Each structure stands twice: as C-alpha cells, then as structure tokens.
Amino acid sequence: MFRLENSRKPEDIERVVARLIEWLADHEQFALRRAFVVWLKRVLLPARVPGGELPPINDLQEMHAMLAERVKTWTEDWKQQGFEQGFEQGIEQGIEQGIPRGEARLLRCQILRRFGTIPDWADRRRTGASLTELDTWGERLLDADTLDDVFRSPL
C-alpha cells in the first residue's frame, strides 16, 4: 500500500499491482485482493488520474491489464495537459507583466528577414512595445517599403 501511495508515475503503480498479484496469489488472499481493487478504484486512481474513466474491474488481474493498456495514454495526456497549462501560464504572465515577448521576438525576426538589420532606435521601440503596438507594426511590416513606415505614428 505504501508503495502504491508513493508511486510517482503510472508505470510505478502498474509494477506494484503486478507484484501484488504475485504476493496475493493464494486462494486464501481473495478478500485482500478484492480490498486492494476497491481501494485502487475508489481512492488511489481517481486521485492520480482525475477525469480518467475506469472500466468495471473486479480483480487485480483485470486492474493490471487495464493499467498496462492505459498507462501510456495517461502519461501522454498528462504531458500534453502540462504543456498546454505551461504555455497558457507563460502567455498570461507575459501579458500581466506587460511583456509580450513572443510577439516582440516574432517582429524582430520579421524585420531582420525583410530589412536585414534593426537599428537601435527601432529595437528599443520594439522591446518596450505593448501588444497593440506590436500587432500594428506586424501588420504594417507586410506592406512597408521602409522601417520608418513600420514604426510611423499614429498607431
């Protein structure tokens, strides 16, 4: 039970369940096997796999088979969720702090591609710009003949 509770990854849970099957193989251990299945279904897995649907499972063999099948999917889902949350948090933090870094970097790359260099005055304006300014300059860059045309006022 301690190994299950301290498992960090779904693969660890799967390995411990496999060991439980070996340890509790005797017919006399039926009640204990059943207790583990109930505990896994009602306590551990819902806490570790929120939103993960569990099929009706009645014994440790079925639990192990289900874990073996779903561990990879759950891990990939968690990685994707973590990536999406990190991406969203990064965007929110940048916007909250008034630092639209991704947009400023993109505009820099576009200016370099279009005009070859970025004068210091233009780079200072770009790095201190608001999201609205960066969006406007990015649109102007598409039709501008010069860098002055991109950064001209008014916005």
N, C-alpha and C positions, 0 to 999 in steps of 0.2 A: 504494500500500500504506500509506503514511504517513497519507494522508487517511482511509482506512478505519479504521486503528487509532486515530486521533484523533477519530473521529466520536463525538459526544455523544448523538445521538438516532438512532433507526432511520431517520428520514427522511433524515438525512445519508448513511447507508450506501446507501440507495436511490439518492440522487443520484449518489454516486460510482460505483456499479455502472452507472448509465446512461452516465456519462462513459467508463467502461472499455469499454463496448460500442462507443462511437464510436471511441475510440482504438485498439482492437484489432480493427477491422472486417476488415482484410485476412486472406485465407485463410492466409497465412504465419504469422499470430499464433495459430493454433489451439492450439498447445501452451501458450502463455502464458494464453490464455483459460481453458483446462482447469485449469491450475495455480491460477488465481485462484478458480475454482469450488470446487476441492478445499480450498483454504485457507479460504475463506469457510465451507464446510460443516463442516470439522473443527476449525477454530481460532476464528475470529472470532465467528461467530453463536452457537455453544454458550456462549462466554464472555459474550456480550452478552444472550442470550436463554436463560437457564438454564431447562431444562424445556420449552422450545419445541420442538415436533416439526417436523422439516424433511422435506418430501417428497423423493423421489429426484429430484435435479436434476443435469443433465449439462452445461448450458452457461449462459453469462451471461444470455442472453435469458430462459431459464426462471427463473434466480435473480432477475432484475429483476422479472419478472411476479409471482413468489411474494412478494417484498418489498413490491411495490406493494399486493398484496392483504392482507398480514398486518401491515403497519406500524401501521395504526390500531388493530387488535385488540391488538397487543403493547403499544402505548402506553397504551391504556385499562386493560389488565391490570396494567401496572406502576403506574399511578396508583392503582388500587384496592388493590393489594398495599401500596403505600406508605401509603395512608390507613389500612388495617387495622393495619399494623405500628405506625404512629404512635399510633393510638387505643389499641392494646394496651399500648404502652410508657407512654403517659400514665396509663392505669389502674394499671399495675404500679408506676410511680414514685409515684403518689399513695398507693397502699396501702402501699408500702415505707416511705414517709416518714410514714405515719400521717395523711395528709391526704386524706380522701375529699371533694375539692372539689365534684365534680359532685353528689353526694348532698346535701351541705350547701346548695348553691345551689338544688337542687330543693325541699328542705324549706323554704327561705326563701320561694320563690315560692308554695308551697302555703299557708304560714302567712299571707302577705300576702293571698292570694286569699280565705282562709277568715275571717280575723280583721281584716284591714285594716291593721294595724300590727304591728310587732315591738318589744316593749320591750327596752331594753338588756340586761337580765338574761337574757332568752330568746336574744337574738342572740349573747351571749358563750357561752352553753352550746352553741348550735348550731355556732358556728365552731370550738370546741375539742373537738367530739364525736368519738367513734370511729364506725366504720362500723356497729357493732352498735347503738349509741345512735341514730344517725340512722335506721336501719331501724325500730327500735322506735317512735320518735317519728312517723315517717311513717305507720306503721300506726295508731297512736293518733289521729292527726290526722283520720282518716276518721270516727271516732265521737265525738270530744271535743266537749264543749259550751264549754269554755274553754281558754285557752292553758295554764293551770295543769294541766288534765287531761292535756295532751300531755306535759308535762315532769315529771309526778309521779314519785316514786320508789316502789318499786324498779323497776328495768328488767326 
